């Protein structure tokens, strides 16, 4: 009886491992272009609001970063909800594994961004001007890390975030001040670029699916 239970546990573990491997090797189609575009618009709204309402963002870093963190959490929730909903429709039984695989690629970059914010706030508050650029670099690295399961042109968005982050660091180093637009514009453009990439990929995937269905129908005839 013990051997039977052991064999069953091993078989279940093998099935889980196989499902995870399939998920890592399958293109993730859970991202929605409209949702990504909406998160880019959200970045513009937050940047505009801070430009109007915050006379001195550098002197009020808690408010400045608090609004951006709230915007980032909102964007993650929107993207996550859409990813789960679409994955269950597109990936069926592999939905949970596909979502986990997508999160796995972004998790190191997200964790590094959070840790950087805490370290800067605690030990180097006078260097907080570096955070917007560093966060953009980390988003770019996260996209590169997830490129294996995303459309092949996604690294273009990763390259944008990487170059934008380095440019923001260079520009901010001249004044060492926090700027809503140096945070908002790169994210707005980056999310818009991602939305275009995902939209084009979805159209191509749907076209291939329609072509396959037509081919199957012709074969049946």
Secondary structure, 3 states (H helix, E strand, C coil): CHHHHHHHHHHHHHHHHHHHHHHHHCCCCCCCHHHHHHHHHHHHHHHHHHHHHCCCHHHHHHHHHHHHHHHHHHHHHHHHHHHHHHHHHHCHHHHHHHHHHHHHHHHHHHHHHHHHHHHHHHHCHHHHHHHHHHHHHHHHHHHHHCHHHCCCCHHHHHHHHHHHHHHHHHHHHHHCCCCHHHHHHHHHHHHHHHHHHHHHHHHHHHHHHHHHHHHHHHHHC
